Amino acid sequence: MKHLLLVLFVVSSTSIAAVRPNVLLILVDDLRPAIGAFGDKIAITPNLDRLTHRGMRFDAAYCNQAVCTPSRFNLMLGSRSTSSGLYDLDSDLRNAFPNAVTLPQHFAKHGYRTESLGKVFHIGHGNGGDPESFSVPHFKDLVVEYKLPGSTNGGQLTREEGYFANQGKFDTEGKLRPRGAAFEAPEVEDEAYADGRIAKETIKRLTAAKESDQPFFIATGFSRPHLPFSVPKKYWDFYDSEKFNLAAINSPPKGAPKWAVKAGATGEISAYKPVPEKGDIGDDLARQLIHGYYASTSYVDAQIGKVIDAIDRLGFAENTILVLWGDNGFHLGELGIWTKHVNYETATRIPIVIVAPGFTAPGSSTDQLAETVDIYPTLAALAGLPAPAGPQPIDGTSLVPVLRDPAARVRDHAYHCFPRGGMLGSAIRTDRYRLVDWRPIGKPDATPVCELYDYQGGAVETVNLADAKPGIVANLRAILAGHRQPHGFSVKEK
């Protein structure tokens, strides 16, 4: 296998380097494009900015399902949820596809050492990740974490901690665990929380890789800005809660079906105090939550900066492909929604940045529509590996032509889905419209209920135009009909 370790790496006529490139995947949980380089005027993200300026920024990138476990399966399998049938937090990859070849497995087959740290696959809520995907045991750390006793009712295991530890929301006596704090900001060092430790361990792995002739594929996953917004105080102090503006549009789109929307203190966010367990979230608390989100983003930005510095210091920059990916977007009160779990723009739009030294022009950007599933075939092509062939369905399209020329086009829409209220919403996003086709779970041939939104006037949905523009609905439904029939209609309701 020695010949696999030293090859002439060529994509078309352009060589990235004389040896097979390394790959570093940087995965960030719940990161919407709240990044200065993506145009966010509030975010203090100098390290994500400089990473973005090294490569290509995808301004129209979308996840395939706006929730942790399925989105990470989309990334690692190159399969949309509607192709794999993996829609839920406790979905079992190997039960669905025992012989699946995941993205890291594909690289391992071609001579790479594959490693994972932090939140890569979702572990928790009944899911154990996928140890088969990597050459060495996964370096696991916490997602929900506190340092202040008051955040946990004096040190009790909280409801969300129980979920992420696969211990559930009830204790051994059947009592509902307490809610943990939605945010805290103690005077602690970066490594007091998991993301600081993940950065440190990633640097350790990169340093070890310097002594090896084997190319590496490292996936390093950061938890913030996932709830709770637990960060060292210095990052909280970057911002002032009073200066955050609340969402300008904080009510559901007119004419949207009731199951398409979740409003106020519903679902995930209601598991944290002092958020009410149901009802509206007041303005003062909303500003604190937005503050916590941005402070968390700045905290993870600093950790990613340490990893980028190590890439440079160790001499890897010229031969390492870097990918920044957020697993889903995140509502901060837009449409009255908090967190994700819906089919709207703010929940589905994500940051994707690809840095391919010597190939992708630094500081470039594109409005080519892109999906999470595109990353697998893109990385395979950049590394000179065969295109992925399953046995799981491969839905992704290589973005290499776009990396070569930002004006190139490889798809005319992005596809995503979400199950809610006994319905499965399958959606396509074009450069102007989003169509969501809702059908009862278990009845794929039923007459659909549709949502149609026009983004020409802004990025937030206001009015369902499906009845007003039947011709556009018909055209978009024809595109949607060209996709695989959604698989796994036994999915649990959301």
N, C-alpha and C positions, 0 to 999 in steps of 0.2 A: 504493500500500500504506500510505499515511500513516494511513488510518483504522484500521489494525490497531494502531497504536502508542498511541492514546489511546481507550480504550473505557470504558464503565461496567461494572465487574466485579461481577457478581451471581451468587451461588449461592443458589437459591431466592429468599428475600426478604432475604437478608443480604448486605450489601456489605462485602468485605474492604477495598477502597480505591477511590478514584476513577479509578485508572489500572490497567492490566493489571499483575498482580503479578510481581515477579522470583521466581526459584526458585534455591535453593542446595541441592544434594544433597551431603550429607556421608557418604561411604562409608568404612567401616572394615573392614579385612581380619581375618577370624577373631575378630571381637568377639562373644563370648557376652554375656549381660546382666550382666557384671561391672562394674556401675555402681551407685554408692551410691543413686541415685534409683530404681533397680529393686530395691532391697532387699539388695544385697550389702554386708555389714557390714565387709568387708576392704578393698574398693576405695577408693582415694583419688582421686576423680574430681569435683572441685568444678565444673569447667566443663561436663562432661556432665550433672551434676546441675542446673545452672542452665538449660541448654538444655532438658532434660526438663521442668523446672518451667514453662517458657514455653508448652508446648503439651500434646498428648495422648500419654500413654505407652501403648503396646500391650503388655499383659502376656502375651498368648497369640499372639505373632507367630512365624512359621516360614518358613524358607527352603524352596525347592522342590527343591533338591538340595545336599547338604552338601559342595561343593567349588567352587573359585574360578570357573573359566571358565563352567560351566553356570549357576551362580547369578547371575552378572553378565548373562548372556544372558537369564535369566528376568526380571531387572529391566528391562533395556533393550528387550526384545521384548514383555513382557507375556504371554509364552508359557512354559508349563511345559516341562521337558525332554522329557516323554513326548508332548508335542504337536509340538515342534520337531525331535526326534531329536538334539539337541545335548547330549550327555552327557559329553564328554571334554575334557581340557585343550587338545588341539589341534583341537577342533571348529571348523569354518569357517562363520561365520554367513552370509556372502554366497554360499557354495556351496549352502547349504541354502535360503536365501531371498534371491535376488539383489536383489529389489526391496523388501525389508523396510523398514518405516518404524519406526525405533527411537524411543524416548521423546524424545531430544533433536531428532531429525529432525521429529517431530510439532510440537514447539514452534517449530522454525525455519520450518516452513511457515506459521506464523501470526505471523511478525514478530520472533521472538526471536533474539538473538545467542547461540549455543550454544558453550560452551567446556568443556574437560576438562583436569584436572591430576592427576598421580599415578596411582594404581591405580584405574582406572574399569573399562574392559574389561581382561581378563587378557591381558598381553603376556608371552610366554615359553612354554616347552614346545611350541614349534612354532606358536604363535598370535601374530598381529600386531595384534590388536585390531580396531577398526573405524573407520578415519579418516573414512569417509563420514558418520559420525554427527554431526560437529561442524563449525561454521562456520569454525573456525581450527585450525591444526595442534595436535595433542595435546602437552601439556607432560609429557614422560616423565621419570621418575626411577627410582631403584633400589628393589627390594624386599629383596633380600639384600645386606647391606652391612656391612663391617667397618672398624675403624680400628686395631686392634691386630695387629701382624705375627703374633703367636702364634695368632691366630684362623684364619689362612689358610696355615699351614705356611710362613711367611716371605714372604707376598705372592703366593702362587699363586692362580689362578682356581679356586674351589672347585666341587664338584659341583653344588650348587644355584644358584650364580652362573651356571654354564654353562647350566643349564636356562632361567633367566630371561633370559639374553642370547641365547637361541635358538642356542647353540653346543653344547648337549648335555653329557652327563656324561663324555665321553671327549675327551682333547686331540687335537691334530693328528697325534700319533704312535700314536693308538689306546689310550693309557694312561688308565685310570680316574682322573678328577680326585680330589684329596683332599677329605675331608670338612671343612667349616668348623665353627667353634664354634657351639654351641647358644645361647650367650649371651656378652655382653661388656658392660662398663660403664666405659669410660674417662672421664677428666676432659676433656670436650669440651663445646662449646656446642650448643644445640639444632639449629642448622643444619648441624652436622657430619653429621647423618643426614638421609635423604630427607624425612621427615615435617616437619622444621623448614623445609626449603627449599620444600616444597609449601605450607605455611602462608604463608610469605613471598610466594610468587608469587601465591597466591590473593588475598592482601590487595592486591597490585599490580593484579591484574585488577579487583577490586572498586573500587579507587580510580579506575581508568580508566573504569569503567562509570558512575561518578558524573557524568562529563562528557558522557554520551550520553543521547539521548532514547529509545534502543532498550531495551526490557526485556531482562534477561539470564536465561539458564539456564546455571548453572555447576555442573558435577559435579566435586567435589574428592575424591580418594581417598587415604586414608592407609594405609600398609603395616603398621605395628605395630598389634596384637600378633601378626602373622604371624611365624613363625620366620625368621631367628634373632632372639632377644630382645636386640638390640643397642640400647642406650640410653645417654644420658649418665648418669654416675655419680649425679648428684643425685636422679634418679628411682629408681635402684636402692636408694638409701639411705632412701627412704620406707618400706621394708619390712625385715623380719628373717626370713630363711629358716627359722629355728628355730620361729617362731611360726605357720607355716602348718600346718594340719591336712591330712593325707592323706585321700584319698577313703575314705569309710566302707564303701562297697561297691565292691570292686576285682576282682570276678570276673564273668564273663559271666552273663546270665540263665539260669536252669535251663531246659532244654528248648529253647533257641534253636538254630536250625540253625547248623552250623559256619561256613558262608560268611557269615553275618550279622554276625559279630564279627571285629574285629582286635584282638589283644592284645599288650601290652608294646611292645618295640622293633620295630615293624613299619611298613613304608612310610615316609612323610614324615619322621617324627622320627628314624629310624635313619640319615638322611643327615647328621646333625650329631653331632660329637664333644662330650663324652665319652659320649654315649648308645651303648650296645652296638649292634652291627649286627643282632643278633637276641637274643632272650631277654628276661628281666625287667629292669625299671628299678628300681634300689634306692631305698630311702627317702630317703637323703641327696640323691641326684641328683633325685629326684622333687620334693623341697622346693625345690631350686635352680631347676628348670624352672617350678614354680608361681610362685616369686619373680620369675623373668624375665617371665612372662606378665603379672603384675600391675604390675611396673615399666614394662613396655611400654605397658600400658593407661594408666597415669598420664602417661607421656610423650606419647602421642597426645592425651590429655585436654588437656594444656597447649597443644598446637598448635591444637586446635579452639577453645580459649578465645581465642587470639589472633584467629582468624577471626571469632568472635562479637563480640569487642570492635570489630573493624573494621566489621562490619555496623552496630553501634550508632553508632560515631563518624561514619560516613559518612551517617547518616540513612536507612538502608535498612530499619530494623527494622519500621516500620509497614507496609511494602509488599513484604515478602519472605517467601515460604513457605520454611521450613527443614525438611529431612527428614534425620534420622539413621537410618542403616541399616547393619547388620552382614551380611556376605555369607553367613555360616554360623556355627554355634556352634563349640565347641571343648572336647574332653575333656581334663581334667587328671588322668587316672588313674581316673576313674569307669568302672566295669565293667572295669577293667584296660586301658582304651583311652586312647590319646593322639592328639591332633589331631581329625580329623573323618572323612569318608568312610564313615559308617554311617547307619542309619535311626533312631537312638535320639534321645531327647529332648535330651540335652546337645549333640549335633551339629547338631540342626535348629532349636532355639529360638534366636531372634535378637532383638536390640533394634530396635524401630521407634519413632521419635518423630516426630510431625508438628506443626509450629507454623504456624498460619494466622492471622495477626494480625487481630483484630477479629471472628473467627469461631469458632475453637476456644478453649474456656475454658482459660486458663493453669492448670497444675497438675492437669489432669484425667487420668483413666486409664480403660481399658476392658479387659474380659476377652473382648471379641469376638475370635474366631479370625481371624487375618489371614495373608496370604501375601505373599512378595516380589512376585508378579505383580500384586498389587492396587495397587501404587504408581503404575504408569503411568496407569490410568484415573482414579485419585484425583487426581493432579496435573492431568490434562487437565480434569477437572470443576472443580477449584478455580480454575483459570486461565480458565474460561469457554470452553474450546476444545471442538471436537467430540470425541466419544468415539473412541478409537482403533479402526480398522477393518482393520488388517493392511496387506498381504496375508497376513502370518503369522497363525497362530491367536491369538486374544486370549482368555486364560483368566482374567484379572484381573477383580475386582469393585470398583467404586468404594466407598471407605470414607467418602464424604462424609456419609451419614446417621449414621454412628457419630461422626464429628467434630462433628456437630451435637448428638448425644445419645448419650453413652457406653453407654446401655442398649439402643440400637437394635441389630438383628441383620440382617446381610446374607448370612451363610453359617453353616452349622452344623458345618462341619469344614474342616480344612486338608489339603492334598494335597502329598505329596512322594515322591521316589523315590531309589533308588541301585542301580547295578549292581555286584554282587560275586560272585566265584567262579563265573562263568558263568551267573549268575542275575540277573534284574531284580526288585528289590523295589519294588512300588508300594504306597504307604501313605496312610492317612488318619488324622488326629488329631482326635478330637472333644473336648469339654470334659472327658471322663473317660477315653477309651480311645484306643489306637493299634492299628490293624490293619496288618500288613505282609503283602502277598500276593506270594510269591516264585514265579517261573516261569523255566524255562530260556530264556536268550537265543536267539531264533530259533524258539521254540515257545510262542507266546502262548496256544495252546489247551490246553496241558498242564495236568494237575491241579496246583493250587497247593499249596505248603507255606506255612502261615500262622504268623505270630506275633501274639499278642494280649497287650496290657499294660493294666493298670488303674492309673491314676494317682491314685486317690482316697486311697491311703495314702502317697504320696510321689512325687517327681519322677524317681526312678531305677528302671529296670527290674530286677526280681528273678526273676520266674518267667513263662515263656511259658504263658498260660492258654488257648491256642487249643483244646486238647483238652478242657479242663474247662468251657468256656463255648461250646458249639457254637451256641447260639441267638444270642448276641451276634455271633459270627463271621459267621453267616449274614446278620444284619441289616447289618453293616458291609460285607460283601462285596456286598450289594445296592446300597449307596451307591456303592461303588467301581465297580461295573458301569455306573453312570450316567455315568462319565467317558469321554473319548475312549479308544479302543484305543491303548495305548502305541505310539508311532511309533519307528522306528529300532532294531529289534531286532538289527541288525548291530553294535551298540555293542561297544567293546572291553571285555574283562573287567577287573575291578579286583582 
